[in-house]
């Protein structure tokens, strides 16, 4: 039973390591995410203005 728990923990840690983004890619991903967020905010604000204009 203890060996099985250890194996499950090892599998989890291995999966997390595989899912991590390499450090050299992180700044580019943060920049892209920020640009996406700004674009979404603009779209939401536009939709809100259009919705208010219809009333």
PyMOL commands that place a pseudoatom at each C-alpha (Angstrom):
pseudoatom trace, name=CA, resn=UNK, resi=1, chain=A, elem=C, hetatm=0, pos=[0.000, 0.000, 0.000]
pseudoatom trace, name=CA, resn=UNK, resi=2, chain=A, elem=C, hetatm=0, pos=[2.783, 2.461, 0.889]
pseudoatom trace, name=CA, resn=UNK, resi=3, chain=A, elem=C, hetatm=0, pos=[4.580, 1.682, -2.388]
pseudoatom trace, name=CA, resn=UNK, resi=4, chain=A, elem=C, hetatm=0, pos=[1.396, 2.402, -4.337]
pseudoatom trace, name=CA, resn=UNK, resi=5, chain=A, elem=C, hetatm=0, pos=[0.988, 5.793, -2.625]
pseudoatom trace, name=CA, resn=UNK, resi=6, chain=A, elem=C, hetatm=0, pos=[4.583, 6.647, -3.456]
pseudoatom trace, name=CA, resn=UNK, resi=7, chain=A, elem=C, hetatm=0, pos=[4.050, 5.725, -7.084]
pseudoatom trace, name=CA, resn=UNK, resi=8, chain=A, elem=C, hetatm=0, pos=[0.918, 7.877, -7.320]
pseudoatom trace, name=CA, resn=UNK, resi=9, chain=A, elem=C, hetatm=0, pos=[2.821, 10.803, -5.839]
pseudoatom trace, name=CA, resn=UNK, resi=10, chain=A, elem=C, hetatm=0, pos=[5.672, 10.254, -8.303]
pseudoatom trace, name=CA, resn=UNK, resi=11, chain=A, elem=C, hetatm=0, pos=[3.227, 10.145, -11.210]
pseudoatom trace, name=CA, resn=UNK, resi=12, chain=A, elem=C, hetatm=0, pos=[1.645, 13.403, -10.065]
pseudoatom trace, name=CA, resn=UNK, resi=13, chain=A, elem=C, hetatm=0, pos=[4.997, 15.164, -9.738]
pseudoatom trace, name=CA, resn=UNK, resi=14, chain=A, elem=C, hetatm=0, pos=[6.069, 13.882, -13.154]
pseudoatom trace, name=CA, resn=UNK, resi=15, chain=A, elem=C, hetatm=0, pos=[2.838, 15.145, -14.735]
pseudoatom trace, name=CA, resn=UNK, resi=16, chain=A, elem=C, hetatm=0, pos=[3.324, 18.575, -13.166]
pseudoatom trace, name=CA, resn=UNK, resi=17, chain=A, elem=C, hetatm=0, pos=[6.908, 18.805, -14.413]
pseudoatom trace, name=CA, resn=UNK, resi=18, chain=A, elem=C, hetatm=0, pos=[5.763, 17.947, -17.940]
pseudoatom trace, name=CA, resn=UNK, resi=19, chain=A, elem=C, hetatm=0, pos=[3.037, 20.601, -17.806]
pseudoatom trace, name=CA, resn=UNK, resi=20, chain=A, elem=C, hetatm=0, pos=[5.353, 23.435, -16.750]
pseudoatom trace, name=CA, resn=UNK, resi=21, chain=A, elem=C, hetatm=0, pos=[6.379, 25.990, -19.340]
pseudoatom trace, name=CA, resn=UNK, resi=22, chain=A, elem=C, hetatm=0, pos=[10.122, 26.383, -19.859]
pseudoatom trace, name=CA, resn=UNK, resi=23, chain=A, elem=C, hetatm=0, pos=[11.451, 29.486, -18.122]
pseudoatom trace, name=CA, resn=UNK, resi=24, chain=A, elem=C, hetatm=0, pos=[12.682, 31.081, -21.349]
pseudoatom trace, name=CA, resn=UNK, resi=25, chain=A, elem=C, hetatm=0, pos=[9.137, 30.973, -22.788]
pseudoatom trace, name=CA, resn=UNK, resi=26, chain=A, elem=C, hetatm=0, pos=[7.398, 32.481, -19.751]
pseudoatom trace, name=CA, resn=UNK, resi=27, chain=A, elem=C, hetatm=0, pos=[7.933, 36.213, -20.555]
pseudoatom trace, name=CA, resn=UNK, resi=28, chain=A, elem=C, hetatm=0, pos=[6.478, 35.762, -24.050]
pseudoatom trace, name=CA, resn=UNK, resi=29, chain=A, elem=C, hetatm=0, pos=[3.480, 33.871, -22.670]
pseudoatom trace, name=CA, resn=UNK, resi=30, chain=A, elem=C, hetatm=0, pos=[2.851, 36.537, -20.034]
pseudoatom trace, name=CA, resn=UNK, resi=31, chain=A, elem=C, hetatm=0, pos=[2.940, 39.213, -22.742]
pseudoatom trace, name=CA, resn=UNK, resi=32, chain=A, elem=C, hetatm=0, pos=[0.526, 37.269, -24.949]
pseudoatom trace, name=CA, resn=UNK, resi=33, chain=A, elem=C, hetatm=0, pos=[-1.815, 36.646, -22.026]
pseudoatom trace, name=CA, resn=UNK, resi=34, chain=A, elem=C, hetatm=0, pos=[-1.818, 40.350, -21.117]
pseudoatom trace, name=CA, resn=UNK, resi=35, chain=A, elem=C, hetatm=0, pos=[-2.607, 41.317, -24.720]
pseudoatom trace, name=CA, resn=UNK, resi=36, chain=A, elem=C, hetatm=0, pos=[-5.444, 38.809, -24.795]
pseudoatom trace, name=CA, resn=UNK, resi=37, chain=A, elem=C, hetatm=0, pos=[-6.844, 40.171, -21.542]
pseudoatom trace, name=CA, resn=UNK, resi=38, chain=A, elem=C, hetatm=0, pos=[-6.729, 43.765, -22.841]
pseudoatom trace, name=CA, resn=UNK, resi=39, chain=A, elem=C, hetatm=0, pos=[-8.506, 42.679, -26.016]
pseudoatom trace, name=CA, resn=UNK, resi=40, chain=A, elem=C, hetatm=0, pos=[-11.213, 40.923, -24.005]
pseudoatom trace, name=CA, resn=UNK, resi=41, chain=A, elem=C, hetatm=0, pos=[-11.727, 43.985, -21.812]
pseudoatom trace, name=CA, resn=UNK, resi=42, chain=A, elem=C, hetatm=0, pos=[-12.128, 46.142, -24.935]
pseudoatom trace, name=CA, resn=UNK, resi=43, chain=A, elem=C, hetatm=0, pos=[-14.650, 43.712, -26.403]
pseudoatom trace, name=CA, resn=UNK, resi=44, chain=A, elem=C, hetatm=0, pos=[-16.649, 43.555, -23.165]
pseudoatom trace, name=CA, resn=UNK, resi=45, chain=A, elem=C, hetatm=0, pos=[-16.688, 47.365, -22.852]
pseudoatom trace, name=CA, resn=UNK, resi=46, chain=A, elem=C, hetatm=0, pos=[-17.831, 47.701, -26.463]
pseudoatom trace, name=CA, resn=UNK, resi=47, chain=A, elem=C, hetatm=0, pos=[-20.607, 45.180, -25.910]
pseudoatom trace, name=CA, resn=UNK, resi=48, chain=A, elem=C, hetatm=0, pos=[-21.720, 47.002, -22.766]
pseudoatom trace, name=CA, resn=UNK, resi=49, chain=A, elem=C, hetatm=0, pos=[-21.834, 50.377, -24.580]
pseudoatom trace, name=CA, resn=UNK, resi=50, chain=A, elem=C, hetatm=0, pos=[-23.811, 48.889, -27.475]
pseudoatom trace, name=CA, resn=UNK, resi=51, chain=A, elem=C, hetatm=0, pos=[-26.230, 47.244, -25.073]
pseudoatom trace, name=CA, resn=UNK, resi=52, chain=A, elem=C, hetatm=0, pos=[-26.798, 50.559, -23.258]
pseudoatom trace, name=CA, resn=UNK, resi=53, chain=A, elem=C, hetatm=0, pos=[-27.247, 52.433, -26.546]
pseudoatom trace, name=CA, resn=UNK, resi=54, chain=A, elem=C, hetatm=0, pos=[-30.091, 50.116, -27.570]
pseudoatom trace, name=CA, resn=UNK, resi=55, chain=A, elem=C, hetatm=0, pos=[-32.151, 51.049, -24.510]
for i in range(1, 55): cmd.bond("trace and resi %d" % i, "trace and resi %d" % (i + 1))
show_as sticks, trace
zoom trace
